[in-house]
Amino acid sequence: MAEAILGLQAITRDFDSFRAVDSVSFDIGRGSITGLIGPNGAGKTTLFNVLAGLLPPTSGSVQLNGQDVTRLSPNRLFGRGLGRTFQIPRPFAKMSVLENVMLAPLAQMGERWFGPFLHADKVSLQEKAIREKAMDVLEFVTLDKLADHAAGQISGGQMKLLELARVLMGDPELILLDEPAAGVNPTLTGVLIEKIEELNRRGKTFVIIEHDMDFVMQHCDPVIALAEGKVVFQGTPEQAQANTVLLDAYLGAQIDE
């Protein structure tokens, strides 16, 4: 396996008496596209929330590039190269697509109360650079023609691409995608897959929660399955398709090649 970019050691997350994630341990290889599968309620999104800093684990630890990041905030994790999208995008609906993307970079000088007054020239130069980068990112995800549209008026699939664009503004090494293909038409799903694979060729690592098993089996390797908060399978797509228990419980039937 490639060098680990992310390591989980016995991650557990309880909600009162309910254990949503139960002593989960695995490594994510640098440069991989890992598929995280399992039935609803298996603990996948809770695990993502722990990894992205939205929830502290009840116990266990997370390492990113060999450094303990277990209880860092989402902003600090984003600054360290971990980005995350959500299953249901929530853009600032009344702001433009471009403005949504321009908000993503951390520690912008114009956000400080004294910035526009004491450093107006620097603020203007930084904003220009951010705008240029945002347009480059929007062009990459094929949304540049919609830059001036209100984000709340674009399609659900386009919102998924907008989520990816916002993450890319931080130039992350590791990207967590929560059901990127859910509710997306086949054309935009194809665009999304194309962009994921291009970014992967550029060295980005992905962990993808996805219920579309064709998507997972064709584009993810390795595959990790959760059930009742525990890892019940870890291996290649070929091994997943040959695993009788996994097929019966989670995949339902053999995946078409």
CORPENOR-V414378 format. One record per pair of residues at least 6 apart in sequence whose ideal C-beta (glycine too) atoms are under 7 Angstrom apart, sorted by the first residue. I is the first residue (numbers start at 1). J is the second residue. D is the distance in whole Angstrom. If there is no record, write none. Layout:
BEGIN
i->I j->J d->D
i->I j->J d->D
END
This chain:
BEGIN
i->1 j->27 d->7
i->1 j->29 d->5
i->2 j->29 d->4
i->2 j->30 d->5
i->2 j->31 d->6
i->2 j->32 d->6
i->3 j->29 d->7
i->3 j->30 d->5
i->4 j->27 d->4
i->4 j->28 d->6
i->4 j->29 d->6
i->4 j->30 d->7
i->5 j->28 d->6
i->5 j->30 d->4
i->5 j->65 d->6
i->5 j->173 d->6
i->5 j->174 d->6
i->5 j->205 d->5
i->6 j->27 d->7
i->6 j->28 d->4
i->6 j->64 d->6
i->6 j->174 d->6
i->7 j->27 d->5
i->7 j->63 d->4
i->8 j->24 d->6
i->8 j->25 d->6
i->8 j->26 d->6
i->8 j->60 d->7
i->8 j->62 d->6
i->9 j->25 d->5
i->9 j->60 d->6
i->9 j->61 d->5
i->10 j->23 d->5
i->10 j->25 d->6
i->10 j->59 d->7
i->10 j->60 d->4
i->11 j->21 d->6
i->11 j->24 d->5
i->11 j->47 d->7
i->11 j->50 d->6
i->11 j->57 d->5
i->11 j->60 d->4
i->11 j->62 d->7
i->12 j->19 d->7
i->12 j->21 d->6
i->12 j->22 d->6
i->12 j->23 d->5
i->12 j->57 d->6
i->12 j->58 d->5
i->12 j->59 d->5
i->12 j->60 d->5
i->13 j->20 d->5
i->13 j->21 d->4
i->13 j->46 d->6
i->13 j->50 d->6
i->13 j->55 d->6
i->13 j->57 d->5
i->13 j->58 d->5
i->14 j->58 d->5
i->19 j->229 d->6
i->20 j->43 d->5
i->20 j->46 d->4
i->20 j->229 d->6
i->21 j->43 d->5
i->21 j->46 d->5
i->21 j->47 d->5
i->21 j->50 d->7
i->21 j->229 d->5
i->22 j->229 d->4
i->22 j->230 d->5
i->24 j->47 d->6
i->24 j->230 d->7
i->24 j->231 d->6
i->26 j->224 d->6
i->26 j->231 d->6
i->26 j->234 d->6
i->28 j->34 d->6
i->28 j->205 d->6
i->28 j->207 d->6
i->30 j->205 d->6
i->31 j->203 d->6
i->31 j->205 d->6
i->32 j->205 d->6
i->32 j->221 d->7
i->32 j->222 d->7
i->33 j->196 d->7
i->33 j->200 d->6
i->33 j->206 d->5
i->33 j->208 d->7
i->33 j->219 d->6
i->33 j->220 d->5
i->33 j->221 d->7
i->34 j->206 d->7
i->34 j->207 d->5
i->34 j->208 d->7
i->34 j->220 d->6
i->34 j->222 d->6
i->34 j->224 d->6
i->35 j->208 d->6
i->35 j->210 d->6
i->35 j->216 d->4
i->35 j->220 d->3
i->35 j->223 d->5
i->36 j->44 d->5
i->36 j->207 d->6
i->36 j->208 d->7
i->36 j->209 d->5
i->36 j->224 d->5
i->36 j->226 d->7
i->37 j->210 d->7
i->37 j->216 d->6
i->37 j->223 d->6
i->37 j->225 d->5
i->37 j->250 d->6
i->38 j->44 d->6
i->38 j->225 d->5
i->38 j->226 d->4
i->38 j->227 d->5
i->38 j->250 d->6
i->39 j->227 d->7
i->39 j->250 d->6
i->42 j->226 d->4
i->42 j->227 d->5
i->42 j->228 d->7
i->43 j->226 d->5
i->43 j->229 d->4
i->44 j->209 d->5
i->44 j->226 d->6
i->45 j->178 d->6
i->45 j->209 d->7
i->46 j->55 d->7
i->48 j->84 d->7
i->48 j->176 d->5
i->48 j->178 d->6
i->48 j->209 d->6
i->49 j->55 d->4
i->50 j->57 d->5
i->51 j->62 d->6
i->51 j->176 d->6
i->52 j->74 d->6
i->52 j->77 d->6
i->52 j->82 d->7
i->52 j->84 d->4
i->52 j->176 d->6
i->53 j->72 d->5
i->53 j->73 d->5
i->53 j->74 d->4
i->53 j->77 d->5
i->54 j->74 d->6
i->56 j->71 d->5
i->57 j->70 d->7
i->61 j->68 d->6
i->61 j->70 d->5
i->62 j->69 d->6
i->62 j->70 d->5
i->63 j->69 d->7
i->64 j->80 d->6
i->64 j->82 d->6
i->69 j->77 d->6
i->69 j->80 d->7
i->75 j->106 d->6
i->78 j->106 d->7
i->78 j->170 d->5
i->79 j->106 d->6
i->81 j->172 d->5
i->81 j->173 d->4
i->81 j->174 d->6
i->82 j->172 d->6
i->82 j->174 d->5
i->83 j->167 d->4
i->83 j->170 d->6
i->83 j->172 d->4
i->83 j->175 d->5
i->84 j->176 d->4
i->85 j->163 d->4
i->85 j->164 d->6
i->85 j->167 d->6
i->85 j->177 d->5
i->85 j->178 d->6
i->85 j->180 d->7
i->86 j->163 d->7
i->86 j->178 d->5
i->87 j->178 d->4
i->87 j->179 d->4
i->87 j->182 d->6
i->89 j->159 d->4
i->89 j->160 d->6
i->89 j->162 d->7
i->89 j->163 d->5
i->91 j->100 d->5
i->91 j->151 d->4
i->91 j->152 d->7
i->91 j->159 d->6
i->91 j->162 d->6
i->92 j->100 d->6
i->92 j->151 d->6
i->93 j->150 d->7
i->93 j->151 d->6
i->93 j->152 d->3
i->94 j->150 d->6
i->94 j->152 d->6
i->95 j->151 d->6
i->96 j->147 d->7
i->96 j->148 d->5
i->96 j->149 d->6
i->96 j->150 d->6
i->96 j->151 d->7
i->97 j->138 d->7
i->97 j->143 d->6
i->97 j->146 d->5
i->97 j->147 d->5
i->97 j->149 d->6
i->97 j->151 d->5
i->97 j->154 d->7
i->97 j->162 d->6
i->98 j->134 d->6
i->98 j->138 d->7
i->98 j->147 d->4
i->98 j->148 d->7
i->100 j->151 d->5
i->100 j->162 d->6
i->100 j->166 d->6
i->101 j->134 d->4
i->101 j->137 d->6
i->101 j->138 d->6
i->101 j->165 d->5
i->101 j->166 d->6
i->101 j->169 d->6
i->102 j->130 d->5
i->102 j->131 d->6
i->102 j->134 d->5
i->104 j->166 d->4
i->104 j->169 d->4
i->104 j->170 d->6
i->105 j->130 d->6
i->105 j->169 d->5
i->105 j->170 d->7
i->108 j->126 d->7
i->109 j->115 d->4
i->109 j->119 d->6
i->109 j->122 d->6
i->109 j->123 d->5
i->109 j->126 d->5
i->110 j->116 d->6
i->110 j->123 d->5
i->110 j->127 d->6
i->115 j->123 d->5
i->116 j->123 d->6
i->133 j->169 d->7
i->134 j->169 d->7
i->135 j->144 d->6
i->135 j->147 d->7
i->137 j->165 d->5
i->137 j->168 d->5
i->137 j->169 d->6
i->138 j->144 d->4
i->138 j->147 d->6
i->138 j->165 d->6
i->140 j->195 d->7
i->141 j->161 d->4
i->141 j->164 d->6
i->141 j->165 d->5
i->141 j->195 d->6
i->142 j->161 d->7
i->142 j->191 d->6
i->143 j->158 d->6
i->143 j->161 d->6
i->143 j->162 d->6
i->143 j->165 d->6
i->146 j->154 d->6
i->146 j->158 d->7
i->151 j->162 d->6
i->156 j->183 d->5
i->156 j->184 d->7
i->157 j->184 d->4
i->157 j->185 d->6
i->157 j->188 d->3
i->158 j->188 d->7
i->160 j->180 d->6
i->160 j->184 d->6
i->160 j->192 d->6
i->161 j->188 d->7
i->161 j->191 d->7
i->161 j->192 d->7
i->164 j->195 d->7
i->167 j->175 d->6
i->173 j->204 d->7
i->173 j->205 d->6
i->174 j->205 d->5
i->175 j->204 d->6
i->175 j->206 d->5
i->176 j->207 d->5
i->177 j->206 d->6
i->177 j->208 d->5
i->178 j->209 d->5
i->179 j->209 d->6
i->179 j->210 d->6
i->179 j->211 d->7
i->180 j->192 d->6
i->180 j->208 d->7
i->180 j->210 d->7
i->181 j->189 d->5
i->181 j->192 d->7
i->181 j->210 d->6
i->181 j->212 d->5
i->181 j->215 d->5
i->182 j->211 d->7
i->184 j->192 d->7
i->193 j->219 d->6
i->196 j->206 d->6
i->200 j->206 d->6
i->208 j->220 d->6
i->210 j->216 d->5
i->213 j->251 d->5
i->213 j->255 d->5
i->214 j->255 d->6
i->216 j->223 d->6
i->217 j->237 d->4
i->217 j->241 d->7
i->217 j->255 d->5
i->220 j->237 d->7
i->221 j->236 d->6
i->221 j->237 d->6
i->222 j->234 d->6
i->222 j->235 d->6
i->222 j->236 d->6
i->223 j->235 d->6
i->223 j->237 d->6
i->223 j->240 d->5
i->224 j->231 d->6
i->224 j->233 d->7
i->224 j->234 d->5
i->225 j->232 d->5
i->225 j->233 d->4
i->225 j->246 d->6
i->225 j->250 d->6
i->226 j->232 d->7
i->227 j->249 d->7
i->233 j->240 d->6
i->233 j->243 d->6
i->233 j->246 d->5
i->240 j->246 d->6
i->241 j->254 d->6
i->241 j->255 d->6
i->247 j->253 d->7
i->247 j->254 d->7
END
